[in-house]
Amino acid sequence: MHVRADDHEDDESSTTSMVTTTIESWTGVGDFVLKVDPPQHTVHLNEKSKNATYAVRVMALPGFSGEVELDIKGLPDDSEYVFSHEEGVPNPVFQSVLRVEVGHSTKPGQYDLTIIATSDGNGEHHEEGNHVEADDQSGENNENSEIFHQATVLLIIDGEPSTTDGHFEKRLQVRVGTNANYVEGPNVDIFGKVHLRHGDSISDATVSIEVLDPSGKSMYVNSAKTNDAGHFSDVFTLPPNAMEGLYTVYVTASFAPYRDATAKTTFTVGGSDAASILVTSITVTKTDDTIPSEFHAGETVVVWVTITNTGADLENGMIWVQIVDPNNVPISVVVVIATLHHGEQVKTGLQVVLGSDSPTGIYTANTLVSNGKISEGGKFLDGEETDFAVA
């Protein structure tokens, strides 16, 4: 798959640098191949459209059936990115479109963008020394059998940067999750990811972890470091006499010079008289259920949210979806009221129409679930966000 965005490939600036890349030839089973096109893209700061798109393809080799997560490193300052699909299972191919939005004040130059694909893996990994002309990749298995590949492409930025400040704030974002219900087994897996808002994943960030029992008492405190892909993990062991009910996990991510980020999630031990809500997925599509590489002003955006409740029934729960534009300004809030029963998974779609004068750039769709109106004492139980591009 080849995606062509801006017709700059024939410009002098984009032909002054040759990109020679290679692809490893893998012969083992239980692996996958990552490919990114085109190998280079040019963005002109003095033009209205300042974006570059790359086609990302993940191809499964025999024996591989795992989920692959995409990430990126090497973005220039005052830039943002979005994948049309951030994760998926190649069957046999998983495709995504990477869109990079360059800010007015980005410094001109050449930037190596590294697209990273990771999976827990389900087979042994073997390398051979054969090379063909394509995208650069490297792969390795760590002690946790994680499969890791990366491909490097070139982003060329020319023109005169603006003297104004960047249009988005460099701040941390953190996600956290657990296995939702622990009726059996003493170990609770805590995992998540730290990254900049619309930016690179953060390696070597410090993540502080605290677990509160159903009575609100702190019963576990620890810290973890993020790996090269921005992921962290920890294992919390329940005591033999752990009380039944809803437990809350709080995490705080820290990495200078950025502002700290916090997140929380819950898990249930045995039965519970409180709802245990987890937003398991959030996807942005058109009204025909397709996921485009970009939307346009005036179009309808459908935000699909999947929610799981492993605790007690939640009567009249409120599902909130907020759309935030590239200037960090909320443009729409939609609320749906639903009853979420124990053990039930609910999927709902909420429509938002983009205004005819909507600015171009990367938008964020935030979803939150509460147990009532916040103004009347309701509390947010879980939330998640995803990004999409408007051109």
N, C-alpha and C positions, 0 to 999 in steps of 0.2 A: 504494500500500500504506500503510495506517495502522495503527500499533501503539499500543495503549492499555495502559499499565502500571498506574499508580495513579490512582484516581478522585479526583483533587484539582482538576480543572479548574474545578469549581464553587465552590471555596473562595474566601473573600473576598480572601485574599492573592494569588491567582492572577489576579484580575480587576481589580486596582488598576493594572495596567500594560498598556497596549495595545502590541502589536508590529505595526508596519507594515513589511512586507518586499516586495521586488520580485524579479523574475527577468528576466534579459537574454534577448532573443529573438535567436537566432543563425540566420543564413541560409547560412553557409558550410558546405562539406563537410569531412569529416575531423575532426569535433568531437563533443562530447557535452554533455549537460545534467545538472546535479546538482540534486536536490530532496530536502529533509529535512522530515519531519513528526513531531510537531506543532510549531508555531512556538514554543511555550513549555510548560514542565513545572514542577510544584511538588513539592518534597520537604520533608517534615516531619521535623526532627531527633529529635522525641520519639516517633516511631513506629518499630516494629520494622523495617519495610521502608523503606530509605532509598536507593532507586534510581529512576532516570528512564530511559526507553527512547525512542529515536527511530528512525523508519524512514528509511533512506537508499536512494535510487533513483538510479542512473546510467543515462541513456538515450542510446544512440548515435544520432547523426545520420547521414544517408547519407554513405558513404565512410569512416566510422571503424571500425576493427577492432582497436585497440590494447588493452592491459591498463591498467586504472585502479587506482591505489593510494589508499586512504583514510587520513586522519590527522585529528587534532583539536588545537586550541589553545584556551586560555582556561579550562582546568579550575581550579576553586578548590583551595586547599591541602587536603591530607588527603582527596583523592578519587582514584578510579581509573576506568578505562574499558576496554571491550573491544568490538570489532566482531565480529559473528558471521562475517563474511567481510571480511578486511582488504584483499583485492585480487581482481580478477576482470575478465573481458571482457564488456562489455554486448552481448548478442546476442538481441534489441536492447536488453534491460534487464538490469542487474546490480543485485541487491538485497542489502542488509545491514541488520542491526539493531545500532544503537549503544546500549550500556548503560553508564550512568554510575552508579557507586557512591559515595555521599557518606559521609565519615567522621563519627564522633561529634563531633569537635572542629572541624569546618568552620564558618567564620564565616557567619552568616546574611546574606543579601543577594541581589542579582540579578547573574547572571553571563552574559555573552555567550559562547556556545560556537561556535567557528568550525570547521566540518567542511570539510576540504580534500580535493579529488580531483585527482590529477596523473597524467599519462600522457606517454610519449615522443612520442605523436602520430604521425599519418600523413597530415595534410592541412593546408591553409591555414585560418586562423582569421579570421573577419570578424564585426564587431559592428554591430548596428543599434540605434536608440534606442527601440524599442518596449518597453513594460513591461506586465506583468500582475501581479495580486496573487498572490504565492507567496513563495518563499524567496529571500533575497538572494544574488546570485552575481556574481562577477567573473571574467574570463578573460583570459589573455594568453599569447602565445608568446614565448619567449626565443630567444636565438640558437641554442639546441640543439633548437628546435622542440618544446619541452615545452609541453603544454597544461595549464593550471592553472585550476581553478574552486573557489569556496568558497561556502558557505551558512552563515548565522548564525542560531542559535536561542537562546532564552532559557531559562536554568535559574534558578528561584526557590527559595531555601532559607530556610525559616523555622523558628522554635522556638529552644530554648536549647542552645547547644553545650556539650559536655562539657569539663571542665578537664583531662582526661587527654591524653597525647601522642597524636599520630597513630599509626595501627596499621601503617603501612608506611614504609619508609625511602626518602627522596628520594635516589636514586643514579642515576648514568648507566648506560645500556645502549648497546652499539654492535654493529652487524652489519657484516660485510665479505664481499665476494664478488668473484670474477673469472670470466672465461671459463675453462673448466676445462683446456683442452689447447691448446698452441701449437706444433703441428707446422709451421705456416706463419705467416709474418708476424712482425715484430719487436715490435709494440706489445701490451702487456698492460694491459687496462682493469681498474682497481681501483675499486670503488664500495661504498657502504654507507650506513648511517643511524645517527643518534645521537638518543636520546630518554631520558626519565626512565622508570624502571620503573613501568608502568601509568600513564604520564602524558604530558605534552606532548613533542612533538619539540623538539629544541634547535637553534636557529639560531645561527650565529657561534661554534659550538664549534670548538676546535682538535683536529685529528686528526693524530697522528704516525704515519707509515707507514715500515716497514722491510721489505725483501725479503732473504731469505737464500737462497743457492744450495744445490744438493744436498749440498755439503760442509759446510754450516752457516756459511759466510762471508757477512758482510753486504756486499751489492753495490748497495743503493739505499736512500737515506733521504730522506724529504721530508715536508712537512706540507700540510694542506688545511683549508679552512674549510667548515662546513656552510651550506647555503642556508636559506631561510625554512621549508622543509619538513623540515629536518634531514638532508638528503642531502649526501653528499660524493662526489667522484670525482677520479681521478688516472690518468695514463698513464705506465707504466713501459716503457722501450724496452730490449729485450734486446740485448746486444752481439752482433756477428756471430759470435763464437766461443763463444757461450753453451753450456755443457755440458748434456748431456741429463740428465734426471732430475726429481726432485720439488723444487719451490721452495716456500718458506713465506712468507706475507705476515702480518706482525704489525701491528696498529693499536692505538693508545691514544687515547681520547677524553678531553678535559679541558674543563671549564667550571665556574668558581667559582660558587657555593660547594659544588658537588656533588663526590662522590668519583669519581676517574678510573675508566674502564671499559676493558677490553682484550678483544680478539678476534683470531682468526687464521683463515686459510684457506690452501689450497694450489693450485698449478697445475703442470702437467706440460709439460716441453719434450722433444719426441721420445719416446723410450722411457724407462722407469723400472723399477728393481728394487724400488720401494716402492709401496704402495697410495696412491692419491690420492683421498681420500674427500670427498664433498660432500653434505651434507643439503640436498636441493633443495626439500623441502616438508614441512610438518607440519600436520596437520588433526585437529580433534577432532570426533567425531560420536557419535550414538547407535548402538545395535546394528543399527538398520535403515538405516544410512548417511546419515540426515538430519542436518543441522547446525542445532540448535535455538538460539534466542536465549538460553536458559538451561537448566541442568540442575537436578535436585533431589536432596536427600539420599536415599541408597539406590539411585540409578540407576547403570547401568553406562556408563562413559565409554570410548570407543574412540579411541586415539591412533594415527593413520595417519602413517607416516613413509616418505618416498621418498628413497632414497640412490643416488648415482651414483659409480662407481669408474672413473676414467680412467687409473689407474696399474696396477701389477702386481696379480695376484690377492691377495686378502686371505683367508687360510685362518682359519676359526673366528673371524671378527670378532664383536664383541659390540655389540649395539644396546641402549642403556639408555634407559628412559623413567622420569622422576621427576615426581611430582605434588606441588606445593607449595601449601598452603592460603593464605587471605588473611593469616594471621599469620606468613607466611614459614616455616612448619613443614612439612618433608617428611612426606607421609602414605603414600606408596607408591613403591616402586622395582621395576620389571619389567625383566628382561633376556632378550634373545633372542640365540642364537648362530647365525650364518649365514656362509656362504662367499660373498664378493663377488668375482666374476670381472672381469677387465679389460673395460671397455666396457659393463658390465652396469648396469642400473638395477633396483633392488629396492624393492618396496613391501610393507610389513608393518604389520599392525594389532595393537596391544597393548591388552588390556582391563584397566580398573581400576574396581572397584566402590567407590562413595562410601559412607562409613559413614552409619548412620542419624542420627548426631549431628553430621554435617559442618556447619561454620559456613557461613553465607552470605557471598557476596562474590566477588572475582575470584581465580581459581586460575591457576597457571602450570604448563604441561606442558613440561618440559625433555627434550630427546632428545640423546644423545651416542653417538658411535661410537668404539670403541677397538679396538686390535689385540691385545687380551688382557686378562687380569685386572690391574687396577691394582696390586693387592697383590703381583703377581708380575712387576712391571716393565712392564706394558702402558701404552700412552699413548693419550690421547684424540686423535682425528684431526680431528673436526669435530663441531659441535653446532648446535642451533637450538631456539627456544622459541616457544610461542604461549599465548594466554590464553583462558579460558572462564569463564562466570559460573555460580554456584550460588545459587539462590533458595530 
